Amino acid sequence: MHPTRRAALLAALALALAPGLADAQVPAGYPAAYADVIAGAKKEGKLVVYSTTDTASAKPLLDDFKALYPGISVEYNDMNSTEIYNRFISENAAGGASADVLWSSAMDLQIKLVNDGRALAYASPEIPSVPGWAVWRNEAFGTTYEPISIVYNKRLLAADEVPASHDELAQMFTAKADKFKGKVTTYDIEKSGVGFMLITQDAKANPKFWDFVKALGKAGPRFQSSTGTMMERISSGENLIGFNLFMSYAVLRAKKDPSIAWVNPKDYTLVMSRVMFASKTAKNPNAAKLWVDYILSKRGQNIIANQAELGSIRADVSGEMTAANLSKTLGNALRPIPVGPDLLAALDQTRRLEFIKQWQAALKGN
């Protein structure tokens, strides 16, 4: 055999036998050149993700991704939304290593980072399969479909006591102030990025918003910076009810905790989508692209809907936690929050401080 041909055959054989290198195929419908992305990611061998999605929820996705791409180790960092933002900014300012991918429920903070030029522009092959409201500039991608719910302790509250709209919730705060004094929980909007984002979306959607906040103040609300803490306190009975909580977390919690139940407001139900982008300064840009594509793919979205139970944005995914299924019961009440620049308005520092000042005053009845 000619030496050149022999060398080529040996190289091909080595590639075929290399663990985790030959098993990942270009997904159906992707361009053939995508093989270069896979090869580049294998060479990088690592992916660093900063995420607000707790590790337990993300585990089915992480396990499946590792099964697809066994040559890539994933460093998955579970943090709150404000911590992700601050850590990423400080690490980039110092010129050190940071996340390859940011995946956060604080849609507005993610869009700010993208708007500030922190994202890698990437025309994912999956873009045609996700709704237009979930993609901005081929840089920011909505990945989940998560109604924002009222969560309550069903051992301590009868179903007919649970409000089914924001108006009914406000009436409950006022009419049953004694029963619910100190028993209502929601996000601390000064400490939680996602909490601030959701409450400013409420202000847009609810024409009686400031009356709602005044009514809330009468209940002596308990503010928290994480959904997990609120769920724990509702489960224990320390709090009876919470609003602006993620239905996805309530669904997961209810499977092992019979105290937890939820309702989606019939007047309007905000739908949050965890925003993902690959960092412009990613040390592992090809691995970042693989992760983005995987999360948006039908395979990844099926796991998001039916194992992680975060809610799929894709129309071709079946299951209880999908946009199509939720639309059957909530219809026009569903209000997806678009991934885009409108989210930036409330982050203007002057507007933010003014909103918080007005919030604090309204809680005191002013």
ABEGO torsion letter per residue (X at the ends): XBAAAAAAAAAAAAAAABBGAAABBBBBGBBAAAAAAAAAAAAAGBBBBBBABBAAAAAAAAAAAAAABAABBBBBBBBBAAAAAAAAAAAAAAGBBBBABBBBABAAAAAAAAAAGABBBBBBAAAAABBAAABBGGABBBABBBBBBBBBBAAABBAAABBABAAAAAAAAAAAAAAABGABBBBBAAABAAAAAAAAAAAAABAAAAAAAAAAAAAGBBBBABAAAAAAAAAAGABABBBGBBAAAAAAAAAABAABBBBBBAABBBBBBBBBBBBAABABAAAAAAAAAAAABAAAAAAAAAAAGAEBABAABBEABBAAAAAAAAEAABBBBBBEAAAAAAABAAAAAAAAAAAAAAAAGX
